[in-house]
Amino acid sequence: MHLVREWSPNGYDRAVELFKRGFFDGSHFYRVLPHFLVQFGISYTNDPELLKFANKNIPDDQKFDPPMKFKEGTISYAGSGPNSRTSQLFISYGSVPSLGRELWETPIGEVIEGMESIRGLYSAYGDMPPWGHGPVQGMIHRDGKAYIEEQYPKLDSFISCLVTEEEADDENTSEEEEEADEITSEEEEETDDEITSEEEADESSDPEAEEFEALDLEGTDEVVKVEPFAGTERIGSPTKKDIASEEVVGVTAGAVSDMNTIFMVSGGIFLAVSIFLGLAVYTKRRRAKFDKSS
């Protein structure tokens, strides 16, 4: 039997609890009607709490629109009126048009394996009186198993019932979580890649870095390109005194070093010109003195 909660939540919950607690163990299929149905659900348990639970009516479940059609193996509750379901269930032997019309006849599941055994249940006693010679339900409630064994010894019964709950939903949830984790990881990796790419792009497009690369040390006119950096915390604002000092010459970072090289070259040229002029003046004076003395 495969029970489906979505079909009938109230009916499903009651049936599963009864099966789990052994309510149907050893009980008989007391109403077997070929081409119609087989009915069961009167227990021989001595547990008063379980009997009280089983005999308490449960509310009818809302039917599907249109109602589900019964077929061979469909499982539902027997009842006597609205909200009359307790513990008695039946299995349909086929597509009977009259089944499923009443409020309490809402399917809770179906037989998915062993239907040949259900079809082979002993049925010669027929329906209950006055329609047949089968057991009377009131007598089963009153006298229990002894009544069936004495009056209807050929009836078949349950031995024991084992309930196994499917874990498909949990597996699907785990798969969804794994997929979500994979997606999250991929998104994080993509985000990290984007951040790295943006950082690299920022570094490569740094206007200051571009300005450093644009420096041309071939002529002193290119010193102007350093001026935008003058006064910033990054490279300072060198003065003429700084340019001539060892402190500036000793700086080797970025444009400062390049600037110093330029200014030192310019300073060297200035010094050379000064020496040349000095020598020229000195030579001129020496020549004038020589001419005067001679």
ROMARVO-223874 format. One record per atom (N, C-alpha, C): x, y, z. Coordinates in steps of 0.001 Angstrom, whole numbers, plus 500000, padded with zeros to 6 digits. Each point is the difference from the previous one (the first is absolute). Layout:
<rs>
XYZ ...
</rs>
This chain:
<rs>
500833498815500000 499167501185500000 500882501255500000 499585500987499213 500706501266499944 498993501096500340 500200500648501149 499078501033500443 500547501377499627 499089500904499601 500394501314499505 499281501076500820 500739500750500775 499388500999500886 499296501119499243 500522500388498842 499391501091499241 498569499682499577 499681498720499873 498655499623499579 498981500205501119 500427499727501229 499063500051501133 500787500132501295 500384501212500366 500877500192501175 499472499394501291 498740500247500333 499440499464501254 499942498478499963 499527499477498880 499916498545499864 501364499339500009 500955500609499338 501365499477499953 500597499950501402 499907501104500735 500609500057501330 499424498932500928 498691499820499952 499384498987500853 500460498596499599 499976499695498722 500370498655499534 501453499676500322 500880500932499737 501427499755500257 500240499756501477 499356500779500862 500161499810501444 499497498634500441 498886499571499450 499457498681500348 500915498877499531 500510500118498788 500923498971499500 501261499962500846 500530501160500353 501215500048500801 499815499375501375 498852500196500583 499755499526501368 499464498570500050 499992499329498851 499618498583499961 498507499740500111 499189501018499710 498553499848500147 499447498918499079 500527499878498806 499469499050499017 500652498621500089 501040499855500808 500703498719500082 499044498891500437 499975498912499222 499169498838500344 498526500148499675 499567501189499557 498564500187499724 499613499387498660 498702499700499822 499509499289498816 499447500947498930 500044499488498775 499276500622498893 498596499415500065 499118500657500741 498719499397500359 498900500202498962 500249500849499016 498980500216498966 500690499967498628 499855498899499305 500676499803498720 498950499801498921 499866500979499112 498964499990498961 500666500141498629 500164498893499273 500636500056498682 499340501035499095 500837500677499197 499580501040499055 499511501279500691 500116500042501330 499564501199500708 501108500500500940 500161499332501159 501008500460500943 500281498941501061 501102500233500738 500324499209501176 500195500967501163 499351499686501159 499979500933501125 500694499397501214 500675500859500781 500696499580501217 500082501194500937 500473499770501237 500208501119500909 499386499850501376 499550498800500372 499528499760501368 501111499244500717 500590500606500993 501194499472500649 499659499084501170 501004499149500334 499881499137501177 500919500478501129 500456501204499930 500925500521501002 499343500093501380 500815499843501027 499542500151501382 500419501346500597 500533500863499162 500463501313500450 498817500969499986 499489500391501171 498821500877500045 500258501379499396 501204500520500180 500330501311499436 500015499956498471 500519498905499475 500035499843498545 498586499843499440 499166499234500691 498608499838499566 499248501336500046 500240500769501063 499359501307500125 500421500916498856 501299499967499679 500526500814498908 499385499569498673 499908498684499767 499503499480498731 498509500265499806 499248500036501075 498546500176499903 499556501462499945 500938500907500158 499660501420499945 499846500436498542 498887500629499678 499744500435498628 500990501086499569 500333499994498723 500857501036499427 499207500764498932 500304501274499811 499252500788499000 500298499547498578 499023500140499133 500186499657498587 501013500950499368 500724499489499043 500936500820499235 499316500540498749 500464501136499553 499432500601498800 500317499150498779 498987499765499186 500186499190498807 500643500820498892 500650499292499098 500549500654498823 498857500383499064 500235500988499180 498999500433499026 500610499940498597 499613498992499196 498986498966500281 500544498951500963 499108499221500640 500440498972500958 500887498955499343 500912499442500804 500870498943499487 499178498751499700 500277499393498876 499275498786499612 500621498773500665 499157499123500490 500491498766500606 500393499015498904 501016499243500295 500461498934499105 500421498821500851 500392498927499382 500429498834500775 501196500380500882 499862499740501297 501076500279500939 499862501308500750 499002500831499665 499808501258500721 499581499724501445 500616500717500951 499728499815501426 499239501210500530 498926499755500765 499205501088500562 499357499537501305 499313500931500664 499283499681501237 498567499599499708 499504499100500844 498559499721500043 499387500958501018 498749500347499820 499353500919500931 498494499878499921 499307500770500843 498536499939500049 499356501377499876 500812501028499730 499481501356499901 501142500996500072 499701501293499933 501045501023500074 500829499893501274 501311500126499857 500940499977501142 499841498746500854 499805498862499358 499782498741500729 501186499044499903 501095500420499401 501144499087499829 500683499721501343 500346498744500196 500709499602501228 501218499143499653 499803498691499832 501128499106499745 499750499016498855 498769499915499526 499700498991498981 500334500502498597 500769499203499292 500470500314498655 499517498957499009 500028500343498735 499715499008498961 500907500208498800 500184498927499239 500780500016498764 499045499686498854 500018500862499001 499093499816498865 500509498880499089 499047499220499489 500352498943499050 499937500471498547 499599501201499789 499942500484498620 499372501380499925 499713500407498758 499406501323499757 498489499925500197 499593500082501258 498579499934500343 499441501420500046 499007500334499146 499477501374499938 499453500521501329 499465499114500843 499380500470501246 501013500377501071 501246499562499837 501020500314501003 500572501400499763 500218500717501097 500582501326499919 498997501127499979 498730499678500051 498977501048499964 499787500655501363 500108499201501060 499728500511501344 501171500830500526 499705500887500956 501021500881500553 501149499238500647 499683498894500642 501020499253500738 500822499073499097 499541499811498770 500700499101499085 501038500778499175 500985500502500701 501116500704499363 501217499078500012 500593499702498859 501161499101499969 501142500495500876 500654499064500672 501182500346500788 501254499314499451 499824499124499009 501142499296499436 499566498925499038 500955499105499697 499699498919499055 500938498826500241 499572498836499529 500843498808500066 500913500028498788 501288500001500219 500950500064498895 500724498668499781 499819499060500919 500631498687499867 499189498975500786 499796498824499419 499283498920500687 498497500024499811 499532500676498957 498557500043499779 499444498610499709 500811499109499476 499536498632499748 499617499296501299 500695500342501093 499644499426501303 498661500546500481 499753501296499765 498725500608500392 498850499363499206 500240499747498730 498952499363499179 499748498563500448 501009499388500608 499864498596500411 499456499805501410 499601501039500691 499445499862501351 498700499188499969 499819499221501052 498799499131500065 498737500853500041 499054499674499088 498798500840499848 498677499231500012 500045498672500253 498774499186499885 498927500356501021 500349500612501114 498991500360500997 499102501154499511 500510500779499066 499185501087499475 499918501197500943 499023500846499705 499798501224500767 499310499685501329 499905500984500862 499320499843501284 498500499790499771 499310499433500972 498544499831499877 499317501371499901 498942500149499268 499232498947499320 500441499719498571 501129500651499524 500453499842498608 500885498765499801 500455499424501088 500851498823499905 500090499317501350 501013499134500146 500166499222501230 501320500331500700 500504501192499713 501262500390500598 499871500480501432 501118500351500608 500014500431501416 499187501266500229 499493500136501200 499296501190500433 501011500867500764 500119501236499632 501017500859500594 499826500154501510 498764500140500450 499760500147501439 500519498811500786 499890498808499433 500479498790500672 501531499964500065 500622500530498971 501469500047500022 500464500943501108 499324501144500130 500351500949501051 499793499381501388 498958499221500135 499669499452501313 500842498788500361 500123499029499087 500659498729500313 501412499881499441 500369500939499169 501363500021499504 500382498837499099 501248499610500106 500594499001499125 499330498639500155 499544499685501200 499375498694500238 498762499820499125 499252501068499806 498780499935499165 500357499640498565 501023500602499448 500406499731498616 500541498575499883 500876499614500923 500615498674499902 498967498886500146 498976500237500770 498964498974500196 498988499975498864 499545501156499562 498943500067498994 500529500119498560 501156500600499822 500521500275498647 501504499675499929 500312498745500199 501407499602500115 500809500163498710 499329500113498855 500732500093498728 500371501434499601 499542500965500758 500344501383499666 501503500238500161 500537500823499128 501422500361500056 500202501204500919 501235500132500471 500296501087500942 501411500542499784 500236501170500566 501368500539500058 500820499160500966 501285499907499760 500921499431500992 500578501167500803 500719500876499351 500507501226500639 500209501049498909 500056501234500417 500147501114499052 501247500802500335 500751500322498978 501225500784500160 499869501276499176 500254501119500625 499907501294499317 501404500510499704 500238500328498747 501260500628499596 499664501330499342 500640501058500456 499737501327499464 501043500352498943 499527500527498893 500891500378498911 500837501201500392 501233500041499479 500897501113500279 500275500795498737 499110499886499021 500199500696498718 500081501492500185 499131500532500888 499987501450500208 501311500471500589 500546499180500982 501262500387500615 501124499977498984 499992498939499120 501037499893498987 499924501178499045 498749500337499589 499832501134499091 500480501279500651 499676500130501335 500435501199500721 501517500074500046 500680498827500273 501460499984500058 500595500376498656 499394499436498904 500502500310498670 499839501482499696 498835500571500401 499762501418499767 500991500845500781 500292499581501267 500951500745500810 501397499941499389 500376498753499487 501304499869499377 500098500880498764 498896499982499187 499986500842498815 500099501470500381 499256500369501084 500043501391500458 501410500366500455 500678499041500718 501364500256500457 500938500167498812 499804499111498978 500843500091498815 499792501332499293 498729500392499875 499693501274499354 500615501150500780 499852499935501356 500571501047500845 501512500071499842 500646498798499977 501449499965499849 500420500594498661 499250499618498945 500310500530498683 499833501515499978 498900500473500620 499775501444500040 501100500699500767 500443499388501130 501063500606500788 501295500052499193 500278498873499268 501205499974499194 499934501064498908 498820500096499355 499840501010498967 500171501395500580 499431500209501214 500131501307500655 501452500302500301 500737498971500515 501418500187500298 500770500331498724 499665499258498904 500671500260498732 499716501411499517 498729500425500157 499632501347499569 500751501044500813 500072499775501333 500713500953500861 501465500060499617 500611498805499769 501408499957499612 500213500713498674 499097499731499051 500115500636498695 499867501502500120 499032500438500845 499813501430500186 501221500636500642 500586499286500996 501192500541500654 501150500113499007 500154498929499167 501052500043499003 499755501115499008 498732500153499631 499653501062499051 500285501364500615 499660500142501309 500249501273500675 501487500313500045 500786498925500302 501437500203500075 500571500375498637 499521499270498954 500529500254498672 499561501350499457 498870500520500504 499491501276499499 500289501155500966 500880499761500944 500353501045500958 500618501176499253 499378501183500015 500542501149499259 501379500395500461 500260499792501299 501329500339500507 501033499060499434 499631498688499939 500934499035499447 500261500316498541 498932500370499275 500157500362498599 500911501220499874 499860500944500953 500816501208499955 501470499675500199 500255498993500908 501378499576500210 500565499402498730 499240499175499335 500462499330498797 500190500993498859 499279501137500043 500068500976498914 501232500893500062 500744499921501107 501164500867500134 501045499699498929 500533501060499429 501044499869498988 501227500738500512 501067499268500221 501184500604500622 500990500524498985 499609500055498728 500939500450498996 500206501512500045 498991500757500476 500146501450500023 499466500596501281 500480501171500387 499565500611501236 498579500515499918 499471500182498776 498633500491499876 498998499016500604 500329498704500041 499092498976500494 499809500075501510 500776500831500682 499831500166501433 498619500526500314 499401500718499074 498660500537500198 499003498896500308 500230498818499457 499080498896500217 500009499531501447 501002500397500726 500061499612501401 499244500983500868 499733501178499493 499393501043500803 498659499614500630 499128499206499327 498739499632500651 500198499278501314 501155499372500182 500257499267501228 500597500862501087 500430501211499626 500621500875500986 498995500363501082 500452499923501240 499147500369501109 499157498880500551 499950498817499373 499220498876500507 500794499238501041 499282499231500804 500656499212501027 500891498934499396 499685499643498774 500702498883499391 501436500329499616 500227501161499386 501355500290499535 500564501299500552 499254500776500750 500492501238500567 500093501121498970 500529501110500436 500165501173499128 501450500475500086 500893499437499171 501433500307500134 500316501444499669 500919500592500761 500481501370499758 501362499909499345 500543501201499589 501333500015499390 501045499462500962 499783500321501289 500949499523501013 499936498498500105 498744499439499956 499837498549500084 500635499321498806 499869500607498836 500519499380498785 501497499818500081 500662500981500623 501461499944500094 500483499172501176 499101499574500869 500420499293501210 500124498515499754 500802499352500838 500177498566499915 498719499255500365 499155500649500851 498780499363500454 499079499703498815 499848500956499094 499148499778498829 500657499031499042 501298500120499827 500719499107499100 499877498563500451 499975499819501334 499933498645500522 498639499327499861 498935500765499658 498672499402499851 499955499217498707 499510498802500057 499984499153498799 498604499562499621 498954500564500612 498626499541499750 499342500821498909 499553499320498956 499137500591498982 500570501218499351 499092500985499829 500337501201499237 500997500885500726 500096499861501334 500928500844500743 501412499755499517 500337498712499831 501332499662499531 500226500548498602 498965499847499171 500127500489498621 500144501508499977 499204500683500843 500095501453500079 501404500434500400 500528499326501028 501314500368500507 501058499820498927 499812498909499220 500971499758498933 499989501144499010 498755500435499675 499857501100499043 500645501271500549 499632500322501270 500521501227500584 501511499926500224 500480498773500342 501443499859500185 500715500185498674 499421499482498910 500604500189498670 500009501477499659 498844500655500277 499931501441499736 501025500758500844 500105499567501270 500970500650500873 501424499802499515 500251498806499479 501337499712499475 500330500876498813 499005500172499145 500218500872498835 500280501427500450 499192500453500982 500178501358500530 501409500173500584 500458498978500747 501325500050500607 501080500051498932 499792499166498945 501006499958498927 500082501345499280 498829500604499763 499978501304499344 500694501055500875 499727499900501321 500624500944500935 501508499873499979 500514498790500005 501452499757499973 500578500535498691 499246499711498906 500486500457498693 500103501523499954 498911500665500499 500026501459500018 501112500530500912 500166499301501121 501054500423500920 501386499908499366 500211498877499291 501280499814499315 500183501049498907 498840500302499324 500088501001498916 500389501358500559 499334500363501105 500325501289500630 501430500027500478 500418498886500629 501350499903500520 501017500112498863 499719499321498890 500911500017498848 500078501401499392 498809500634499896 499950501347499447 500809500963500853 499839499859501349 500732500876500903 501507499751499897 500357498713499894 501417499664499890 500590500560498693 499167499918498938 500485500477498710 500134501539500039 499019500647500649 500087501469500086 501224500428500823 500235499271501048 501166500300500861 501290499785499265 500044498944499182 501196499703499235 500291501107498965 498873500421499345 500161501050498980 500509501298500636 499474500305501207 500350501234500682 501477499983500422 500422498862500467 501383499920500470 501005500022498857 499563499524498877 500907499976498866 499943501307499188 
</rs>
